[in-house]
Amino acid sequence: MKGMIGIVLICTASMGYGQGLIGTWQLTEEKTCFTASFEKSDTEKELEQSMSKGSQTAVAKIIKFEKKGTGEEGIFSKGKKKGASLTSFKYSVKDKELQLLDSKSGIITQRFIIDEVSETTLKIHDAMKDCEVKVFSRVK
């Protein structure tokens, strides 16, 4: 009996990550291993802020997870209904690992570790490189 309760609790916990992913997410922050290894000086930070003010464009990288284990990602521009470079994929969640699968062959194309899933935030990092982090905000 205790074993059965344990199995139910484990299944419920792993399903929570999958259920929490469902929806549309916008990439808000991305750190690569290269950017994580270099610290910016105060001057570089000030210049970066002043340069970005005049060149802001309304482009967003969006990833969408659906209930059926499918999804798509692409780049969306302001004023356009359809995104550019839309890519369809399948996904699966096992424990804390998010696996993106090729939609035709089912081969794992990318693996991520889910660090945080909440109503508003999704934080993942590459399964092979801890320093490559992506942070998403929920759109819908």
N, CA, C and O atoms as a GROMACS GRO file, in nm:
protein
  560
    1MET      N    1   0.083  -0.120   0.000
    1MET     CA    2   0.000   0.000   0.000
    1MET      C    3   0.087   0.126   0.000
    1MET      O    4   0.060   0.221  -0.074
    2LYS      N    5   0.191   0.126   0.085
    2LYS     CA    6   0.279   0.243   0.090
    2LYS      C    7   0.351   0.262  -0.043
    2LYS      O    8   0.373   0.375  -0.087
    3GLY      N    9   0.388   0.150  -0.106
    3GLY     CA   10   0.454   0.158  -0.237
    3GLY      C   11   0.364   0.220  -0.342
    3GLY      O   12   0.411   0.298  -0.426
    4MET      N   13   0.236   0.186  -0.338
    4MET     CA   14   0.140   0.240  -0.435
    4MET      C   15   0.123   0.391  -0.416
    4MET      O   16   0.116   0.465  -0.514
    5ILE      N   17   0.117   0.435  -0.293
    5ILE     CA   18   0.104   0.578  -0.264
    5ILE      C   19   0.229   0.652  -0.314
    5ILE      O   20   0.218   0.761  -0.371
    6GLY      N   21   0.347   0.593  -0.293
    6GLY     CA   22   0.472   0.654  -0.339
    6GLY      C   23   0.474   0.668  -0.491
    6GLY      O   24   0.517   0.770  -0.543
    7ILE      N   25   0.428   0.565  -0.561
    7ILE     CA   26   0.425   0.569  -0.707
    7ILE      C   27   0.330   0.679  -0.755
    7ILE      O   28   0.363   0.752  -0.848
    8VAL      N   29   0.215   0.691  -0.693
    8VAL     CA   30   0.118   0.794  -0.730
    8VAL      C   31   0.177   0.933  -0.708
    8VAL      O   32   0.161   1.022  -0.792
    9LEU      N   33   0.246   0.953  -0.595
    9LEU     CA   34   0.307   1.084  -0.567
    9LEU      C   35   0.416   1.117  -0.667
    9LEU      O   36   0.426   1.232  -0.711
   10ILE      N   37   0.498   1.020  -0.704
   10ILE     CA   38   0.605   1.045  -0.801
   10ILE      C   39   0.547   1.080  -0.937
   10ILE      O   40   0.594   1.174  -1.002
   11CYS      N   41   0.445   1.007  -0.980
   11CYS     CA   42   0.381   1.036  -1.110
   11CYS      C   43   0.318   1.174  -1.110
   11CYS      O   44   0.326   1.246  -1.209
   12THR      N   45   0.254   1.211  -1.000
   12THR     CA   46   0.192   1.342  -0.990
   12THR      C   47   0.296   1.452  -0.996
   12THR      O   48   0.274   1.554  -1.062
   13ALA      N   49   0.408   1.434  -0.928
   13ALA     CA   50   0.513   1.536  -0.928
   13ALA      C   51   0.573   1.553  -1.067
   13ALA      O   52   0.598   1.666  -1.110
   14SER      N   53   0.597   1.443  -1.138
   14SER     CA   54   0.656   1.457  -1.272
   14SER      C   55   0.556   1.515  -1.372
   14SER      O   56   0.598   1.582  -1.466
   15MET      N   57   0.428   1.491  -1.354
   15MET     CA   58   0.327   1.548  -1.442
   15MET      C   59   0.315   1.699  -1.420
   15MET      O   60   0.275   1.771  -1.511
   16GLY      N   61   0.348   1.746  -1.301
   16GLY     CA   62   0.340   1.889  -1.270
   16GLY      C   63   0.426   1.974  -1.360
   16GLY      O   64   0.386   2.083  -1.400
   17TYR      N   65   0.546   1.926  -1.393
   17TYR     CA   66   0.634   2.002  -1.482
   17TYR      C   67   0.572   2.011  -1.620
   17TYR      O   68   0.571   2.118  -1.681
   18GLY      N   69   0.520   1.900  -1.670
   18GLY     CA   70   0.458   1.900  -1.802
   18GLY      C   71   0.338   1.993  -1.808
   18GLY      O   72   0.322   2.068  -1.904
   19GLN      N   73   0.253   1.988  -1.706
   19GLN     CA   74   0.136   2.075  -1.703
   19GLN      C   75   0.176   2.222  -1.691
   19GLN      O   76   0.112   2.308  -1.751
   20GLY      N   77   0.282   2.251  -1.615
   20GLY     CA   78   0.325   2.389  -1.597
   20GLY      C   79   0.385   2.450  -1.722
   20GLY      O   80   0.385   2.572  -1.738
   21LEU      N   81   0.436   2.366  -1.812
   21LEU     CA   82   0.498   2.415  -1.935
   21LEU      C   83   0.396   2.460  -2.038
   21LEU      O   84   0.426   2.546  -2.122
   22ILE      N   85   0.278   2.403  -2.034
   22ILE     CA   86   0.179   2.428  -2.139
   22ILE      C   87   0.146   2.576  -2.146
   22ILE      O   88   0.111   2.639  -2.046
   23GLY      N   89   0.158   2.631  -2.267
   23GLY     CA   90   0.130   2.772  -2.289
   23GLY      C   91   0.233   2.832  -2.382
   23GLY      O   92   0.314   2.761  -2.442
   24THR      N   93   0.230   2.963  -2.393
   24THR     CA   94   0.322   3.037  -2.480
   24THR      C   95   0.420   3.115  -2.394
   24THR      O   96   0.381   3.184  -2.300
   25TRP      N   97   0.548   3.103  -2.427
   25TRP     CA   98   0.656   3.164  -2.350
   25TRP      C   99   0.742   3.251  -2.440
   25TRP      O  100   0.770   3.216  -2.554
   26GLN      N  101   0.784   3.366  -2.386
   26GLN     CA  102   0.873   3.457  -2.459
   26GLN      C  103   1.010   3.456  -2.392
   26GLN      O  104   1.020   3.469  -2.270
   27LEU      N  105   1.114   3.440  -2.472
   27LEU     CA  106   1.251   3.442  -2.421
   27LEU      C  107   1.283   3.583  -2.372
   27LEU      O  108   1.277   3.679  -2.449
   28THR      N  109   1.318   3.596  -2.245
   28THR     CA  110   1.350   3.727  -2.189
   28THR      C  111   1.498   3.742  -2.154
   28THR      O  112   1.550   3.853  -2.146
   29GLU      N  113   1.565   3.628  -2.133
   29GLU     CA  114   1.707   3.635  -2.097
   29GLU      C  115   1.775   3.507  -2.144
   29GLU      O  116   1.721   3.397  -2.128
   30GLU      N  117   1.892   3.522  -2.201
   30GLU     CA  118   1.969   3.406  -2.247
   30GLU      C  119   2.115   3.428  -2.215
   30GLU      O  120   2.174   3.529  -2.254
   31LYS      N  121   2.173   3.333  -2.144
   31LYS     CA  122   2.314   3.340  -2.110
   31LYS      C  123   2.385   3.221  -2.173
   31LYS      O  124   2.343   3.106  -2.156
   32THR      N  125   2.491   3.249  -2.244
   32THR     CA  126   2.572   3.142  -2.302
   32THR      C  127   2.696   3.122  -2.214
   32THR      O  128   2.723   3.202  -2.125
   33CYS      N  129   2.768   3.016  -2.240
   33CYS     CA  130   2.890   2.991  -2.163
   33CYS      C  131   2.992   3.102  -2.186
   33CYS      O  132   3.069   3.136  -2.097
   34PHE      N  133   2.992   3.157  -2.306
   34PHE     CA  134   3.085   3.265  -2.339
   34PHE      C  135   3.054   3.390  -2.256
   34PHE      O  136   3.145   3.449  -2.199
   35THR      N  137   2.927   3.430  -2.249
   35THR     CA  138   2.891   3.552  -2.175
   35THR      C  139   2.901   3.530  -2.025
   35THR      O  140   2.926   3.625  -1.950
   36ALA      N  141   2.883   3.407  -1.980
   36ALA     CA  142   2.891   3.380  -1.837
   36ALA      C  143   3.035   3.387  -1.786
   36ALA      O  144   3.057   3.413  -1.668
   37SER      N  145   3.133   3.365  -1.874
   37SER     CA  146   3.272   3.362  -1.830
   37SER      C  147   3.337   3.501  -1.827
   37SER      O  148   3.444   3.517  -1.768
   38PHE      N  149   3.274   3.601  -1.889
   38PHE     CA  150   3.331   3.735  -1.890
   38PHE      C  151   3.241   3.831  -1.813
   38PHE      O  152   3.120   3.834  -1.831
   39GLU      N  153   3.303   3.910  -1.727
   39GLU     CA  154   3.231   4.011  -1.650
   39GLU      C  155   3.247   4.145  -1.720
   39GLU      O  156   3.358   4.184  -1.756
   40LYS      N  157   3.134   4.216  -1.741
   40LYS     CA  158   3.140   4.346  -1.808
   40LYS      C  159   3.182   4.454  -1.709
   40LYS      O  160   3.148   4.451  -1.591
   41SER      N  161   3.258   4.549  -1.761
   41SER     CA  162   3.298   4.662  -1.678
   41SER      C  163   3.181   4.760  -1.668
   41SER      O  164   3.084   4.749  -1.743
   42ASP      N  165   3.189   4.852  -1.577
   42ASP     CA  166   3.084   4.953  -1.560
   42ASP      C  167   3.067   5.036  -1.687
   42ASP      O  168   2.954   5.070  -1.725
   43THR      N  169   3.176   5.069  -1.751
   43THR     CA  170   3.171   5.148  -1.875
   43THR      C  171   3.097   5.072  -1.985
   43THR      O  172   3.015   5.128  -2.057
   44GLU      N  173   3.127   4.942  -1.997
   44GLU     CA  174   3.060   4.860  -2.098
   44GLU      C  175   2.909   4.852  -2.072
   44GLU      O  176   2.829   4.856  -2.165
   45LYS      N  177   2.872   4.839  -1.946
   45LYS     CA  178   2.729   4.833  -1.911
   45LYS      C  179   2.657   4.962  -1.947
   45LYS      O  180   2.546   4.959  -2.000
   46GLU      N  181   2.721   5.077  -1.917
   46GLU     CA  182   2.661   5.207  -1.949
   46GLU      C  183   2.648   5.226  -2.100
   46GLU      O  184   2.544   5.271  -2.149
   47LEU      N  185   2.752   5.190  -2.174
   47LEU     CA  186   2.748   5.203  -2.320
   47LEU      C  187   2.641   5.112  -2.380
   47LEU      O  188   2.570   5.151  -2.473
   48GLU      N  189   2.630   4.992  -2.329
   48GLU     CA  190   2.531   4.897  -2.380
   48GLU      C  191   2.389   4.950  -2.359
   48GLU      O  192   2.304   4.937  -2.446
   49GLN      N  193   2.364   5.009  -2.242
   49GLN     CA  194   2.231   5.065  -2.213
   49GLN      C  195   2.200   5.182  -2.306
   49GLN      O  196   2.089   5.191  -2.359
   50SER      N  197   2.296   5.272  -2.325
   50SER     CA  198   2.271   5.389  -2.409
   50SER      C  199   2.256   5.351  -2.556
   50SER      O  200   2.179   5.413  -2.628
   51MET      N  201   2.329   5.251  -2.601
   51MET     CA  202   2.319   5.207  -2.740
   51MET      C  203   2.187   5.135  -2.767
   51MET      O  204   2.133   5.148  -2.876
   52SER      N  205   2.136   5.062  -2.671
   52SER     CA  206   2.014   4.985  -2.694
   52SER      C  207   1.889   5.072  -2.694
   52SER      O  208   1.786   5.032  -2.747
   53LYS      N  209   1.895   5.191  -2.635
   53LYS     CA  210   1.777   5.278  -2.630
   53LYS      C  211   1.734   5.323  -2.769
   53LYS      O  212   1.614   5.329  -2.796
   54GLY      N  213   1.827   5.353  -2.856
   54GLY     CA  214   1.792   5.404  -2.988
   54GLY      C  215   1.763   5.294  -3.090
   54GLY      O  216   1.706   5.322  -3.195
   55SER      N  217   1.802   5.171  -3.060
   55SER     CA  218   1.787   5.065  -3.159
   55SER      C  219   1.694   4.953  -3.113
   55SER      O  220   1.712   4.838  -3.152
   56GLN      N  221   1.597   4.985  -3.033
   56GLN     CA  222   1.505   4.882  -2.987
   56GLN      C  223   1.409   4.844  -3.099
   56GLN      O  224   1.346   4.931  -3.159
   57THR      N  225   1.400   4.717  -3.126
   57THR     CA  226   1.304   4.668  -3.223
   57THR      C  227   1.209   4.574  -3.152
   57THR      O  228   1.244   4.511  -3.052
   58ALA      N  229   1.090   4.565  -3.204
   58ALA     CA  230   0.988   4.482  -3.141
   58ALA      C  231   0.992   4.343  -3.203
   58ALA      O  232   0.908   4.308  -3.286
   59VAL      N  233   1.090   4.264  -3.161
   59VAL     CA  234   1.105   4.127  -3.208
   59VAL      C  235   1.114   4.039  -3.085
   59VAL      O  236   1.182   4.071  -2.988
   60ALA      N  237   1.042   3.926  -3.089
   60ALA     CA  238   1.041   3.836  -2.974
   60ALA      C  239   1.058   3.692  -3.020
   60ALA      O  240   1.001   3.650  -3.120
   61LYS      N  241   1.138   3.617  -2.944
   61LYS     CA  242   1.150   3.474  -2.969
   61LYS      C  243   1.047   3.406  -2.879
   61LYS      O  244   1.048   3.423  -2.757
   62ILE      N  245   0.959   3.329  -2.941
   62ILE     CA  246   0.848   3.266  -2.871
   62ILE      C  247   0.859   3.115  -2.884
   62ILE      O  248   0.896   3.063  -2.988
   63ILE      N  249   0.826   3.045  -2.776
   63ILE     CA  250   0.815   2.899  -2.779
   63ILE      C  251   0.680   2.862  -2.719
   63ILE      O  252   0.640   2.915  -2.615
   64LYS      N  253   0.612   2.771  -2.786
   64LYS     CA  254   0.477   2.733  -2.744
   64LYS      C  255   0.473   2.583  -2.717
   64LYS      O  256   0.513   2.503  -2.802
   65PHE      N  257   0.424   2.545  -2.597
   65PHE     CA  258   0.406   2.405  -2.561
   65PHE      C  259   0.256   2.376  -2.554
   65PHE      O  260   0.182   2.448  -2.487
   66GLU      N  261   0.212   2.271  -2.625
   66GLU     CA  262   0.071   2.234  -2.626
   66GLU      C  263   0.050   2.105  -2.547
   66GLU      O  264   0.146   2.033  -2.519
   67LYS      N  265  -0.074   2.078  -2.510
   67LYS     CA  266  -0.108   1.961  -2.428
   67LYS      C  267  -0.073   1.829  -2.494
   67LYS      O  268  -0.042   1.732  -2.424
   68LYS      N  269  -0.078   1.823  -2.624
   68LYS     CA  270  -0.057   1.697  -2.696
   68LYS      C  271   0.089   1.654  -2.704
   68LYS      O  272   0.120   1.553  -2.767
   69GLY      N  273   0.179   1.727  -2.640
   69GLY     CA  274   0.320   1.696  -2.648
   69GLY      C  275   0.386   1.752  -2.773
   69GLY      O  276   0.492   1.707  -2.815
   70THR      N  277   0.321   1.851  -2.832
   70THR     CA  278   0.376   1.917  -2.950
   70THR      C  279   0.401   2.064  -2.917
   70THR      O  280   0.353   2.116  -2.816
   71GLY      N  281   0.476   2.128  -3.003
   71GLY     CA  282   0.502   2.270  -2.982
   71GLY      C  283   0.562   2.331  -3.107
   71GLY      O  284   0.586   2.264  -3.207
   72GLU      N  285   0.586   2.461  -3.099
   72GLU     CA  286   0.654   2.531  -3.207
   72GLU      C  287   0.726   2.651  -3.150
   72GLU      O  288   0.687   2.708  -3.048
   73GLU      N  289   0.832   2.688  -3.220
   73GLU     CA  290   0.906   2.807  -3.180
   73GLU      C  291   0.937   2.890  -3.302
   73GLU      O  292   0.945   2.838  -3.413
   74GLY      N  293   0.953   3.020  -3.280
   74GLY     CA  294   0.982   3.110  -3.390
   74GLY      C  295   1.007   3.250  -3.341
   74GLY      O  296   1.004   3.278  -3.221
   75ILE      N  297   1.030   3.338  -3.437
   75ILE     CA  298   1.056   3.478  -3.407
   75ILE      C  299   0.938   3.560  -3.458
   75ILE      O  300   0.899   3.548  -3.574
   76PHE      N  301   0.883   3.643  -3.371
   76PHE     CA  302   0.767   3.724  -3.406
   76PHE      C  303   0.805   3.871  -3.404
   76PHE      O  304   0.875   3.917  -3.314
   77SER      N  305   0.758   3.944  -3.505
   77SER     CA  306   0.784   4.087  -3.516
   77SER      C  307   0.656   4.164  -3.485
   77SER      O  308   0.546   4.112  -3.502
   78LYS      N  309   0.672   4.288  -3.442
   78LYS     CA  310   0.559   4.374  -3.411
   78LYS      C  311   0.474   4.394  -3.536
   78LYS      O  312   0.526   4.422  -3.644
   79GLY      N  313   0.343   4.380  -3.519
   79GLY     CA  314   0.250   4.403  -3.628
   79GLY      C  315   0.229   4.285  -3.721
   79GLY      O  316   0.154   4.297  -3.818
   80LYS      N  317   0.294   4.173  -3.695
   80LYS     CA  318   0.280   4.055  -3.781
   80LYS      C  319   0.210   3.944  -3.703
   80LYS      O  320   0.243   3.917  -3.588
   81LYS      N  321   0.113   3.879  -3.767
   81LYS     CA  322   0.041   3.769  -3.703
   81LYS      C  323   0.122   3.641  -3.703
   81LYS      O  324   0.121   3.565  -3.606
   82LYS      N  325   0.193   3.617  -3.811
   82LYS     CA  326   0.270   3.494  -3.825
   82LYS      C  327   0.416   3.519  -3.792
   82LYS      O  328   0.472   3.625  -3.822
   83GLY      N  329   0.476   3.420  -3.731
   83GLY     CA  330   0.616   3.431  -3.698
   83GLY      C  331   0.706   3.386  -3.812
   83GLY      O  332   0.662   3.315  -3.903
   84ALA      N  333   0.830   3.429  -3.806
   84ALA     CA  334   0.930   3.389  -3.904
   84ALA      C  335   1.007   3.270  -3.849
   84ALA      O  336   1.023   3.255  -3.728
   85SER      N  337   1.054   3.186  -3.937
   85SER     CA  338   1.134   3.070  -3.898
   85SER      C  339   1.062   2.980  -3.797
   85SER      O  340   1.123   2.935  -3.700
   86LEU      N  341   0.934   2.956  -3.819
   86LEU     CA  342   0.859   2.869  -3.729
   86LEU      C  343   0.906   2.725  -3.742
   86LEU      O  344   0.916   2.671  -3.852
   87THR      N  345   0.935   2.664  -3.630
   87THR     CA  346   0.980   2.526  -3.626
   87THR      C  347   0.889   2.446  -3.536
   87THR      O  348   0.869   2.482  -3.420
   88SER      N  349   0.833   2.338  -3.587
   88SER     CA  350   0.748   2.250  -3.507
   88SER      C  351   0.834   2.141  -3.443
   88SER      O  352   0.935   2.099  -3.500
   89PHE      N  353   0.793   2.097  -3.325
   89PHE     CA  354   0.865   1.991  -3.256
   89PHE      C  355   0.769   1.916  -3.166
   89PHE      O  356   0.657   1.960  -3.141
   90LYS      N  357   0.815   1.803  -3.117
   90LYS     CA  358   0.745   1.730  -3.012
   90LYS      C  359   0.831   1.745  -2.888
   90LYS      O  360   0.950   1.774  -2.897
   91TYR      N  361   0.770   1.725  -2.772
   91TYR     CA  362   0.849   1.733  -2.650
   91TYR      C  363   0.799   1.630  -2.550
   91TYR      O  364   0.686   1.582  -2.557
   92SER      N  365   0.887   1.598  -2.456
   92SER     CA  366   0.848   1.513  -2.344
   92SER      C  367   0.921   1.563  -2.221
   92SER      O  368   1.030   1.620  -2.230
   93VAL      N  369   0.860   1.541  -2.106
   93VAL     CA  370   0.919   1.581  -1.979
   93VAL      C  371   0.934   1.456  -1.894
   93VAL      O  372   0.837   1.385  -1.867
   94LYS      N  373   1.057   1.429  -1.853
   94LYS     CA  374   1.086   1.315  -1.768
   94LYS      C  375   1.163   1.367  -1.648
   94LYS      O  376   1.273   1.420  -1.661
   95ASP      N  377   1.105   1.352  -1.530
   95ASP     CA  378   1.159   1.409  -1.407
   95ASP      C  379   1.174   1.559  -1.428
   95ASP      O  380   1.075   1.629  -1.448
   96LYS      N  381   1.297   1.611  -1.423
   96LYS     CA  382   1.319   1.755  -1.445
   96LYS      C  383   1.379   1.782  -1.583
   96LYS      O  384   1.425   1.893  -1.609
   97GLU      N  385   1.380   1.682  -1.670
   97GLU     CA  386   1.442   1.698  -1.801
   97GLU      C  387   1.336   1.721  -1.909
   97GLU      O  388   1.241   1.645  -1.923
   98LEU      N  389   1.356   1.828  -1.984
   98LEU     CA  390   1.272   1.861  -2.098
   98LEU      C  391   1.346   1.817  -2.223
   98LEU      O  392   1.458   1.862  -2.250
   99GLN      N  393   1.283   1.728  -2.300
   99GLN     CA  394   1.345   1.679  -2.423
   99GLN      C  395   1.267   1.731  -2.542
   99GLN      O  396   1.146   1.709  -2.553
  100LEU      N  397   1.336   1.800  -2.632
  100LEU     CA  398   1.275   1.845  -2.757
  100LEU      C  399   1.306   1.739  -2.862
  100LEU      O  400   1.421   1.701  -2.881
  101LEU      N  401   1.200   1.694  -2.930
  101LEU     CA  402   1.212   1.584  -3.025
  101LEU      C  403   1.182   1.633  -3.166
  101LEU      O  404   1.101   1.724  -3.185
  102ASP      N  405   1.246   1.573  -3.264
  102ASP     CA  406   1.215   1.600  -3.403
  102ASP      C  407   1.072   1.555  -3.429
  102ASP      O  408   1.035   1.444  -3.391
  103SER      N  409   0.992   1.639  -3.494
  103SER     CA  410   0.849   1.608  -3.509
  103SER      C  411   0.824   1.490  -3.601
  103SER      O  412   0.720   1.425  -3.590
  104LYS      N  413   0.914   1.459  -3.691
  104LYS     CA  414   0.893   1.347  -3.783
  104LYS      C  415   0.955   1.217  -3.732
  104LYS      O  416   0.888   1.114  -3.729
  105SER      N  417   1.081   1.222  -3.692
  105SER     CA  418   1.151   1.100  -3.654
  105SER      C  419   1.138   1.066  -3.505
  105SER      O  420   1.152   0.950  -3.466
  106GLY      N  421   1.113   1.167  -3.422
  106GLY     CA  422   1.104   1.144  -3.278
  106GLY      C  423   1.239   1.139  -3.208
  106GLY      O  424   1.246   1.106  -3.090
  107ILE      N  425   1.346   1.171  -3.279
  107ILE     CA  426   1.481   1.172  -3.222
  107ILE      C  427   1.498   1.294  -3.133
  107ILE      O  428   1.450   1.403  -3.166
  108ILE      N  429   1.564   1.277  -3.020
  108ILE     CA  430   1.590   1.388  -2.928
  108ILE      C  431   1.688   1.484  -2.995
  108ILE      O  432   1.798   1.446  -3.033
  109THR      N  433   1.646   1.611  -3.010
  109THR     CA  434   1.732   1.711  -3.073
  109THR      C  435   1.798   1.801  -2.969
  109THR      O  436   1.910   1.848  -2.989
  110GLN      N  437   1.729   1.826  -2.857
  110GLN     CA  438   1.785   1.908  -2.750
  110GLN      C  439   1.735   1.856  -2.616
  110GLN      O  440   1.624   1.804  -2.605
  111ARG      N  441   1.820   1.870  -2.514
  111ARG     CA  442   1.782   1.831  -2.378
  111ARG      C  443   1.811   1.948  -2.284
  111ARG      O  444   1.919   2.007  -2.287
  112PHE      N  445   1.711   1.980  -2.201
  112PHE     CA  446   1.724   2.088  -2.104
  112PHE      C  447   1.685   2.037  -1.966
  112PHE      O  448   1.604   1.945  -1.953
  113ILE      N  449   1.742   2.096  -1.864
  113ILE     CA  450   1.703   2.070  -1.727
  113ILE      C  451   1.614   2.186  -1.683
  113ILE      O  452   1.651   2.302  -1.699
  114ILE      N  453   1.497   2.154  -1.627
  114ILE     CA  454   1.403   2.257  -1.581
  114ILE      C  455   1.446   2.300  -1.441
  114ILE      O  456   1.442   2.221  -1.346
  115ASP      N  457   1.488   2.425  -1.430
  115ASP     CA  458   1.529   2.480  -1.301
  115ASP      C  459   1.411   2.536  -1.224
  115ASP      O  460   1.404   2.524  -1.102
  116GLU      N  461   1.318   2.598  -1.296
  116GLU     CA  462   1.204   2.665  -1.230
  116GLU      C  463   1.087   2.673  -1.328
  116GLU      O  464   1.104   2.708  -1.445
  117VAL      N  465   0.969   2.640  -1.278
  117VAL     CA  466   0.845   2.659  -1.354
  117VAL      C  467   0.745   2.721  -1.259
  117VAL      O  468   0.715   2.664  -1.154
  118SER      N  469   0.694   2.838  -1.294
  118SER     CA  470   0.591   2.903  -1.214
  118SER      C  471   0.485   2.956  -1.309
  118SER      O  472   0.492   2.932  -1.430
  119GLU      N  473   0.390   3.026  -1.257
  119GLU     CA  474   0.285   3.084  -1.342
  119GLU      C  475   0.341   3.183  -1.443
  119GLU      O  476   0.286   3.199  -1.552
  120THR      N  477   0.450   3.250  -1.407
  120THR     CA  478   0.503   3.356  -1.493
  120THR      C  479   0.642   3.330  -1.548
  120THR      O  480   0.682   3.397  -1.644
  121THR      N  481   0.717   3.235  -1.493
  121THR     CA  482   0.857   3.218  -1.529
  121THR      C  483   0.891   3.072  -1.559
  121THR      O  484   0.846   2.981  -1.490
  122LEU      N  485   0.970   3.053  -1.662
  122LEU     CA  486   1.028   2.923  -1.696
  122LEU      C  487   1.177   2.943  -1.710
  122LEU      O  488   1.222   3.024  -1.791
  123LYS      N  489   1.255   2.870  -1.631
  123LYS     CA  490   1.400   2.882  -1.636
  123LYS      C  491   1.457   2.743  -1.662
  123LYS      O  492   1.430   2.648  -1.588
  124ILE      N  493   1.536   2.731  -1.770
  124ILE     CA  494   1.595   2.604  -1.807
  124ILE      C  495   1.742   2.623  -1.840
  124ILE      O  496   1.786   2.734  -1.872
  125HIS      N  497   1.818   2.515  -1.831
  125HIS     CA  498   1.957   2.519  -1.878
  125HIS      C  499   1.986   2.393  -1.959
  125HIS      O  500   1.923   2.290  -1.940
  126ASP      N  501   2.083   2.404  -2.048
  126ASP     CA  502   2.122   2.294  -2.134
  126ASP      C  503   2.169   2.177  -2.047
  126ASP      O  504   2.244   2.197  -1.952
  127ALA      N  505   2.125   2.056  -2.080
  127ALA     CA  506   2.160   1.939  -2.000
  127ALA      C  507   2.310   1.909  -2.006
  127ALA      O  508   2.365   1.849  -1.913
  128MET      N  509   2.376   1.949  -2.112
  128MET     CA  510   2.518   1.921  -2.128
  128MET      C  511   2.607   2.036  -2.078
  128MET      O  512   2.724   2.015  -2.048
  129LYS      N  513   2.549   2.158  -2.070
  129LYS     CA  514   2.627   2.275  -2.030
  129LYS      C  515   2.546   2.354  -1.928
  129LYS      O  516   2.447   2.418  -1.963
  130ASP      N  517   2.587   2.350  -1.803
  130ASP     CA  518   2.516   2.423  -1.698
  130ASP      C  519   2.518   2.574  -1.717
  130ASP      O  520   2.432   2.645  -1.665
  131CYS      N  521   2.616   2.625  -1.791
  131CYS     CA  522   2.632   2.769  -1.806
  131CYS      C  523   2.539   2.829  -1.912
  131CYS      O  524   2.529   2.952  -1.921
  132GLU      N  525   2.472   2.748  -1.991
  132GLU     CA  526   2.380   2.799  -2.093
  132GLU      C  527   2.238   2.799  -2.038
  132GLU      O  528   2.172   2.695  -2.032
  133VAL      N  529   2.192   2.917  -1.997
  133VAL     CA  530   2.064   2.933  -1.928
  133VAL      C  531   1.968   3.016  -2.014
  133VAL      O  532   2.008   3.113  -2.078
  134LYS      N  533   1.842   2.974  -2.015
  134LYS     CA  534   1.737   3.050  -2.085
  134LYS      C  535   1.625   3.076  -1.986
  134LYS      O  536   1.582   2.987  -1.913
  135VAL      N  537   1.579   3.201  -1.984
  135VAL     CA  538   1.468   3.240  -1.897
  135VAL      C  539   1.356   3.291  -1.986
  135VAL      O  540   1.377   3.375  -2.073
  136PHE      N  541   1.235   3.238  -1.964
  136PHE     CA  542   1.118   3.274  -2.041
  136PHE      C  543   1.011   3.334  -1.949
  136PHE      O  544   1.005   3.301  -1.831
  137SER      N  545   0.928   3.421  -2.004
  137SER     CA  546   0.812   3.474  -1.934
  137SER      C  547   0.687   3.428  -2.007
  137SER      O  548   0.684   3.425  -2.130
  138ARG      N  549   0.584   3.393  -1.930
  138ARG     CA  550   0.460   3.344  -1.991
  138ARG      C  551   0.388   3.456  -2.061
  138ARG      O  552   0.370   3.565  -2.006
  139VAL      N  553   0.346   3.429  -2.185
  139VAL     CA  554   0.271   3.525  -2.264
  139VAL      C  555   0.122   3.495  -2.252
  139VAL      O  556   0.042   3.586  -2.227
  140LYS      N  557   0.084   3.369  -2.268
  140LYS     CA  558  -0.056   3.324  -2.256
  140LYS      C  559  -0.062   3.203  -2.169
  140LYS      O  560  -0.171   3.150  -2.146
   0.00000   0.00000   0.00000
